Amino acid sequence: MSSMRSRTALAAVAAVGALGLTAVAAGSARAAAQTDSFRITQDVTGDVFTCAAPLGNLTVTQGSITMSQNMTIDGQGIFHVTGTIVPHNVTLVDASGGTYTVSGASWFGGKAVDENNPLVFTETDHFVLHSSTGGVAGKVQMVSHSSPGSTFTFDLGSCEQPQG
């Protein structure tokens, strides 16, 4: 979960660039639709969830995330992307040695003319941090949306996912 948002953004930009170059090579914005997808699993040991007091920072002691992404450039040259980030067997520890687990997922999707001209993009992050007794210790609950003339973020969680 290290830097999920930046991983998402980097992957989307790279995908826009790669698929966009293919569309340009085809010689027309109205080239045939193109599709690509990938799935990556990455170890997130050492990443840190930043949580409000009294919980404090929680460090990942083991686990991974899987990022799946699907991209398409349609026949009009518009790039479309959607994807998810899902934790697997992620365990965390607090400063006093208490242990926690993570459940939930992140979803993102959007469309753009190219990497410099996004039309619309939305991301939802919902992760629950469970104490060793199974109770809810903290949450990441965030929705971000951007479109021409409108950008907003709702953050109702008590924790932030790892950044970096």
Secondary structure, DSSP 4 states (H G I P E B T S, - for coil): -TTHHHHHHHHHHHHHHHHHHHHHHTT-TTPPPEEEEEEEEEE-TT-EEEE-TTT--EEEEEEEEEEEEEEEE-TTS-EEEEEEEEEEEEEEE-TTS-EEEEEEEEEEEEEESSTT-EEEEEEEEEEEEEETTS-EEEEEEEEEEEETTEEEEEE--SEE----
